Amino acid sequence: MQAPSHLELQYNARLSIPEHPLIFAHWAARSREARETLPCVLDIAYDDAAVKTAGTTLDVFPAEGASRALLMYIHGGYWRSLDKSDFSYLAPAFRAAGVTLAIVNYDLCPRVSIAQIVGQMLQASTWLWRNAAAFGADPLRMYVAGHSAGGHLTAMMLAARWRRYAADLPPRLFQGGLAVSGIFDLAPLLEVTVNQDLRLDRAEADRVSPALMPPATDAPFMTAVGGLESDEFKRQNALIAKRWASCFAGDIAMPGFNHLTVIEELANPASPLFAGAIKLMGLG
C-alpha cells in the first residue's frame, strides 16, 4: 500500500485522530439529548424548490428569554459528511447566553458540488433573514460561524454580494463571522483523496476559494485553529487573516486541541472560543 502523501497527512484530519469514531458518537449522544430536552423547531425547509431534500433544512433553538442575536452555524465534514443533527450540542450554551441558534444542513458531495453547497448556504441565510422574527430574533443581529468546511462556507457568506442575490436583502446581511479550522484556499485539495468526492479542478477550486476574493463588507471576521492541528490548517488560518486584513478582528488561540476537539469548545461557556463568539456578537 502506498504511503499517504504529505498533503494527505496534512489535510486528512481523521488519519491523525484515530479516536474520531468515539468523538462523533459523543457528539451524536450530546446532540440527541439537546433535541429531546430543549425547545427547538427541527427540519425546517429553507429551499422553496418543488422537490425538497433533507439537505436543505435547518434546526432552530430559540434563545432563553429575549433573543439578543441570531447565529447561523454551518457544520464541517469536508463538504461530504456529517449532518446538522450532529451539532445540536452547541445549543445549550448559546441559548443560555441569549442567542438564537440556527444549525443548517446542505446536500453533500459528490451528489452536489461545493459551488452548489455555497448556493444552498445563500438560500439558508436568506431564509433566516426573512424569517428571523418568527423565532423572536432580530434579522439585523445575524452572525455566522462554522467549522472546517463550515469555516470555508462562513467566509463565503461574508464574501457574498447580497443585493445581487436578492433585491430585498441588505448589503451586510451578517454582522460578523467566526471560522474555526477553515480551508480558504482549496487548491491543495486537488492533491488529496477527498477530491474524489469534491471533484474540483484548478479553475473550480479558485472559484470557490474565499482567500482569492475580497470580503463584501467590513463585518468583523474572526478565526481559530487548534494548536494540535496540522501545519496546513494553521497556514490556511493565517492566510485568510492576511488576505482579509480589512475586516479581520482577531484569532482565538486554542492550544491543546485537535481538528475535532476544538469545535467542542464552542459549546463550553468557559472556553476562549465561546467567549470569542460572544464578543463577536457584542454580548460580552
C-alpha positions as CSV (number, residue, x, y, z in Angstrom):
1,M,0.0,0.0,0.0
2,Q,1.3,3.4,-1.0
3,A,2.1,5.7,2.0
4,P,-0.1,8.8,2.3
5,S,1.4,11.9,0.6
6,H,2.5,15.0,2.6
7,L,-0.7,16.9,1.7
8,E,-2.9,13.8,2.5
9,L,-1.4,13.7,6.0
10,Q,-1.8,17.5,6.4
11,Y,-5.5,17.6,5.3
12,N,-6.9,14.3,6.2
13,A,-7.6,15.0,9.9
14,R,-9.1,11.6,10.6
15,L,-5.7,10.0,9.9
16,S,-4.2,11.8,12.8
17,I,-7.2,11.3,15.1
18,P,-7.7,7.6,15.4
19,E,-10.4,8.1,18.1
20,H,-12.6,10.1,15.7
21,P,-15.4,7.5,15.7
22,L,-15.7,7.9,19.5
23,I,-15.7,11.7,19.1
24,F,-18.5,11.5,16.5
25,A,-20.5,9.2,18.8
26,H,-20.1,11.6,21.7
27,W,-21.4,14.5,19.5
28,A,-24.4,12.4,18.5
29,A,-25.3,11.5,22.0
30,R,-25.0,15.0,23.4
31,S,-27.0,16.4,20.4
32,R,-29.7,13.8,20.8
33,E,-30.1,14.9,24.5
34,A,-30.2,18.6,23.4
35,R,-33.0,18.0,20.9
36,E,-35.0,15.9,23.4
37,T,-34.7,18.4,26.3
38,L,-34.6,21.9,24.7
39,P,-37.3,23.9,22.9
40,C,-36.5,23.6,19.2
41,V,-38.0,23.6,15.7
42,L,-36.4,20.9,13.6
43,D,-36.1,20.2,9.9
44,I,-37.4,23.5,8.6
45,A,-37.1,23.6,4.8
46,Y,-35.3,26.7,3.6
47,D,-35.4,25.7,-0.1
48,D,-38.6,26.5,-1.9
49,A,-37.9,24.0,-4.7
50,A,-40.7,21.6,-5.6
51,V,-38.6,18.6,-4.7
52,K,-37.1,19.2,-1.2
53,T,-34.3,17.2,0.3
54,A,-33.1,16.6,3.9
55,G,-30.0,18.6,2.9
56,T,-31.8,21.9,2.5
57,T,-33.2,22.1,6.1
58,L,-32.3,23.8,9.3
59,D,-32.9,23.5,13.0
60,V,-33.7,26.5,15.3
61,F,-33.1,26.6,19.0
62,P,-34.6,29.8,20.3
63,A,-32.8,31.8,22.9
64,E,-33.8,31.7,26.6
65,G,-35.7,34.9,27.2
66,A,-35.3,37.7,24.7
67,S,-33.1,36.9,21.8
68,R,-30.0,39.1,21.7
69,A,-28.5,37.7,18.5
70,L,-29.1,35.0,15.8
71,L,-26.2,32.7,15.0
72,M,-26.2,30.5,11.9
73,Y,-23.9,27.6,12.4
74,I,-22.5,25.6,9.4
75,H,-21.1,22.1,10.1
76,G,-18.0,20.6,8.8
77,G,-17.2,17.2,7.3
78,Y,-15.3,18.2,4.1
79,W,-18.5,19.1,2.4
80,R,-19.2,15.3,2.1
81,S,-20.2,14.0,5.5
82,L,-21.9,14.8,8.9
83,D,-25.2,16.4,9.5
84,K,-26.7,19.3,11.4
85,S,-28.1,16.9,13.9
86,D,-24.6,16.1,15.0
87,F,-24.2,19.6,16.4
88,S,-27.3,20.2,18.4
89,Y,-25.0,20.0,21.4
90,L,-23.9,23.6,20.7
91,A,-27.4,24.9,21.6
92,P,-27.5,24.9,25.4
93,A,-24.6,27.3,25.9
94,F,-25.8,29.7,23.3
95,R,-29.4,29.7,24.4
96,A,-28.4,30.5,27.9
97,A,-26.4,33.5,26.6
98,G,-29.5,34.8,24.8
99,V,-28.5,33.6,21.3
100,T,-31.0,32.0,18.9
101,L,-29.0,29.2,17.2
102,A,-29.9,28.0,13.7
103,I,-27.9,24.9,12.6
104,V,-28.1,24.4,8.9
105,N,-27.8,21.4,6.6
106,Y,-26.6,21.2,3.0
107,D,-26.5,18.4,0.4
108,L,-23.2,16.6,0.4
109,C,-20.6,15.9,-2.3
110,P,-20.4,14.1,-4.6
111,R,-24.2,14.4,-5.0
112,V,-23.6,18.2,-5.4
113,S,-20.6,20.4,-6.0
114,I,-19.1,22.8,-3.5
115,A,-20.4,25.7,-5.6
116,Q,-23.9,24.3,-5.2
117,I,-23.4,24.0,-1.5
118,V,-22.4,27.6,-1.4
119,G,-25.7,28.4,-3.2
120,Q,-27.6,26.4,-0.6
121,M,-26.0,28.4,2.2
122,L,-27.0,31.6,0.4
123,Q,-30.6,30.2,0.4
124,A,-30.4,29.3,4.1
125,S,-29.0,32.7,5.0
126,T,-31.7,34.5,3.1
127,W,-34.5,32.4,4.6
128,L,-33.2,33.2,8.1
129,W,-33.0,36.9,7.4
130,R,-36.6,36.9,6.1
131,N,-38.0,34.6,8.9
132,A,-35.9,35.6,12.0
133,A,-38.8,37.4,13.6
134,A,-40.8,34.2,13.7
135,F,-38.4,32.9,16.3
136,G,-38.1,36.1,18.3
137,A,-34.8,37.1,16.7
138,D,-33.7,40.3,15.0
139,P,-32.5,39.9,11.4
140,L,-30.3,42.9,11.9
141,R,-28.4,40.9,14.6
142,M,-27.4,37.9,12.4
143,Y,-24.0,36.3,12.7
144,V,-22.4,33.2,11.0
145,A,-20.0,30.6,12.3
146,G,-18.7,27.3,11.0
147,H,-16.0,24.6,11.4
148,S,-13.7,23.1,8.8
149,A,-15.8,23.0,5.6
150,G,-18.2,25.2,7.5
151,G,-15.4,27.6,8.2
152,H,-14.9,27.9,4.4
153,L,-18.7,28.4,3.9
154,T,-18.7,31.0,6.7
155,A,-16.1,33.1,4.8
156,M,-18.1,32.6,1.6
157,M,-21.1,34.1,3.3
158,L,-19.1,37.2,4.2
159,A,-17.9,37.5,0.6
160,A,-21.4,37.3,-0.7
161,R,-22.9,40.3,-2.6
162,W,-26.4,40.0,-1.1
163,R,-28.0,42.7,-3.2
164,R,-27.1,40.8,-6.3
165,Y,-28.6,37.7,-4.9
166,A,-32.0,39.3,-3.9
167,A,-33.1,42.9,-4.1
168,D,-34.7,42.9,-0.6
169,L,-31.5,41.9,1.2
170,P,-29.2,44.3,2.9
171,P,-25.6,44.6,1.7
172,R,-24.4,43.5,5.2
173,L,-26.7,40.5,5.9
174,F,-24.3,39.1,8.6
175,Q,-22.9,41.4,11.2
176,G,-19.8,39.2,11.7
177,G,-18.4,35.7,11.3
178,L,-16.3,33.1,13.1
179,A,-14.4,30.4,11.1
180,V,-12.9,27.6,13.1
181,S,-10.3,25.4,11.3
182,G,-11.4,26.6,7.9
183,I,-10.0,26.0,4.5
184,F,-9.9,29.1,2.5
185,D,-7.6,28.3,-0.5
186,L,-8.9,25.0,-1.9
187,A,-6.1,24.4,-4.4
188,P,-4.2,22.0,-2.1
189,L,-7.2,19.7,-2.0
190,L,-6.6,18.8,-5.7
191,E,-3.8,16.5,-4.3
192,V,-5.8,14.9,-1.5
193,T,-8.1,11.8,-1.8
194,V,-11.1,13.8,-0.6
195,N,-11.2,15.3,-4.1
196,Q,-12.5,12.0,-5.4
197,D,-15.8,13.3,-3.9
198,L,-15.3,17.0,-4.3
199,R,-14.4,16.7,-8.0
200,L,-12.5,20.0,-8.1
201,D,-10.3,21.1,-10.9
202,R,-8.0,24.1,-10.5
203,A,-10.5,26.6,-12.0
204,E,-13.3,25.5,-9.8
205,A,-11.1,25.4,-6.7
206,D,-10.1,29.0,-7.3
207,R,-13.7,30.0,-8.0
208,V,-14.8,28.8,-4.5
209,S,-11.8,29.9,-2.5
210,P,-12.6,32.9,-0.3
211,A,-8.9,33.7,0.1
212,L,-9.0,34.7,-3.6
213,M,-11.9,37.1,-3.2
214,P,-12.4,40.2,-1.0
215,P,-14.9,40.3,1.9
216,A,-18.1,42.1,0.8
217,T,-18.4,44.4,3.8
218,D,-16.4,45.4,6.9
219,A,-18.3,43.0,9.1
220,P,-15.7,41.6,11.6
221,F,-14.3,38.2,10.8
222,M,-12.6,36.1,13.5
223,T,-10.7,32.8,13.2
224,A,-9.5,29.9,15.4
225,V,-7.5,26.8,14.8
226,G,-6.4,24.0,17.2
227,G,-2.9,24.0,18.5
228,L,-2.6,20.3,17.6
229,E,-3.8,20.8,14.0
230,S,-1.6,20.3,11.0
231,D,0.7,23.0,9.7
232,E,-1.5,23.3,6.6
233,F,-4.6,24.1,8.7
234,K,-2.6,26.7,10.6
235,R,-1.3,28.1,7.3
236,Q,-4.9,28.4,5.9
237,N,-5.9,30.2,9.1
238,A,-3.0,32.7,8.8
239,L,-3.7,33.1,5.1
240,I,-7.3,34.4,5.4
241,A,-6.2,36.7,8.2
242,K,-3.7,38.3,5.8
243,R,-5.9,38.4,2.8
244,W,-8.9,39.8,4.8
245,A,-6.9,42.2,6.9
246,S,-9.5,44.9,6.2
247,C,-12.1,43.2,8.3
248,F,-10.0,40.7,10.4
249,A,-11.0,41.0,14.0
250,G,-8.6,38.5,15.6
251,D,-7.6,34.9,16.0
252,I,-8.6,32.9,19.1
253,A,-5.7,30.8,20.3
254,M,-6.8,27.2,21.1
255,P,-3.7,25.3,22.3
256,G,-4.1,21.6,23.1
257,F,-7.0,20.9,20.8
258,N,-7.0,18.9,17.5
259,H,-9.2,19.4,14.4
260,L,-12.2,17.7,16.1
261,T,-11.9,18.6,19.7
262,V,-11.5,22.3,19.0
263,I,-15.1,22.7,17.9
264,E,-16.4,21.1,21.1
265,E,-15.1,24.2,22.9
266,L,-17.8,26.3,21.1
267,A,-20.2,24.5,23.4
268,N,-18.2,25.3,26.5
269,P,-19.1,28.6,28.2
270,A,-15.8,28.7,30.0
271,S,-13.7,28.4,26.8
272,P,-11.9,31.1,24.8
273,L,-13.7,30.0,21.7
274,F,-17.1,30.5,23.2
275,A,-16.0,33.8,24.7
276,G,-14.7,34.9,21.3
277,A,-18.1,34.1,19.7
278,I,-19.9,36.1,22.4
279,K,-17.5,39.0,21.9
280,L,-18.1,38.9,18.2
281,M,-21.8,39.3,18.7
282,G,-21.3,42.1,21.1
283,L,-22.7,40.2,24.1
284,G,-19.7,40.1,26.4
